[in-house]
Amino acid sequence: MNKTIRRASVFCLLLVLALLGRATWVQSYQAKALADDDHNRRKIIAQYAQPLGNIIVAGSPVTGSKRTEGSDLAYKRTYKQGGLYSSVTGYSSQAYGSTQLEGIYSHVLDGTDDRLKSPLGALTGKRSAPGDVVTTIDPDVQKAASDALGDDKGAAVAIDPRSGQILGMVSSPSYDPSDISGTNDGDTWSKLLADKDKPLVNRALRQPLAPGSTFKLVVAAAALENGLYDSVDVPTKSPVPYTLPGTSTPLRNESASAPCEDASLRVALQYSCNNVFGKVAADLGQDKVRAMAEKFGFNEEKLDVPVRASKSVYPKDMDKPQTALSGIGQFEVTATPLQMAMVSAALANGGELAAPHMVSKVTDGDGGTLEDFADGDTKRIVSEDTAKQLRSAMVTVVEKGTGTNARIAGAEVGGKTGTAENGVDNSNTPYAWFTSYAKSGGQEVAVAVIVEDSGSTASEVSGNGLAAPVARKMMEAALRR
């Protein structure tokens, strides 16, 4: 009997030791992960136990908090002009988590960030007052983009080329985060998920698509930087039509009457000559074009603004015909509006790219600075001479080429249109693109716009007709700052 009791005692002791060991393991190595798990009800209760801090635009909050009744979640998030700013703020939902700035800075906004704790609060465990996130967004630029896009499906980004500050970022269609911030918004959430136009997707950052002829700026930069041509005004010896290497397939131009035969880079940008840029890309070879594209930001896995942008792609392992097609922004080349705005921003800034960002600082509850994001770090992309020549050619595009709808009286405006094929054999409505810069009165701005679908027929789609007017409105607003 004693032997049996001893065995049972030893067994029980081992069980206790195992439980203690497991508890120690959890407390030591898994406590933070479990505490931060989005499915941890205690975390959600704590997050909404007090009003959240705010996301600030031009000195005013575009977020708020509202007391709730009959719930263990004391407050829920509210939004001012939620549809206008959702591509910036993201959402903070009691049921569906947090995204974008709401998600990245959730610990600042709910007061749990260690930097918010006072010495007394650290001892007592009392929740600190929440902090705020101050953005670089200009409300006039943001509204101009939203109003100009209207009901069209697309996106737009505006950047200050000198600092990298993102002045506007709009994705359409949008949604109001207030409609999904509570626990009883399942119907709205389901409708948003089922919507074929994907309003929850931030098209400005997260939907790379074929950039079409806007990519010709990158190819032109590669041609000048690699010495293929020493000026945008020398002939390129490009035939019309240009036949894709090793094939009998002609690469045709949009307009048969455009002066694209033997055109210079300036004229080829002015009239968007496919024959020239197909030939230039093939002559350079994919490696040199890719190297230039990657300088501008293509193929970057971690482009954070601070919200992470999807990778814009210049592909590898192409044959000669595919390389030629890549020269006109087709084949498997893809870009986000942010990426194409970065191209124009670098050229506008003398060949230097300032890192794009949409948060200027993070503050504590008293307005003290926790993080101060100075103007973005700059890196040289192309020489000052190359940037100057390409700006001159972009001005030609706007003044007397395919981008005349972007003209602004009294301002220097340069741009590039694009109409990108969509679907097999361009079976779907093409994408209309425009990327540009403007300078006037000490102000500068770089913009990119894509209109994916405006309800127009394929024959009516053009970068000048659909995207350039949106860019013009944004640039006008930015130049008035």
Secondary structure, DSSP 4 states (H G I P E B T S, - for coil): -HHHHHHHHHHHHHHHHHHHHHHHHIIIIIHHHHHH-TT-HHHHHHHTSS----EEETTEESEEEEE-SSSS--EEEEESSHHHHHHHH--EETTTEE-HHHHHTHHHHTT--GGG--HHHHHH-PPPPP-EEEE---HHHHHHHHHHHTTSEEEEEEE-TTT-BEEEEEEES---GGGGSSSS-HHHHHHHHH-TT-TTS-HHHH--B--GGGGHHHHHHHHHHTTS-SSTTS-----SSEEPTTSS-EE--S-TTS--TT--HHHHHHTT-HHHHHHHHHHH-HHHHHHHHHHHTTT-S-EESSSEEPPPB--SS--HHHHHHHTTT-TT-BB-HHHHHHHHHHHHTTTEEEPPBSEEEEE-TTS-EEEE--SPPEEE-S-HHHHHHHHHHHHHHHHHSTTGGG--TTSEEEEEEEEE--SGGG-SPPEEEEEEEEEETTEEEEEEEEEEE-S--GGG--IIIIIHHHHHHHHHHHHT-
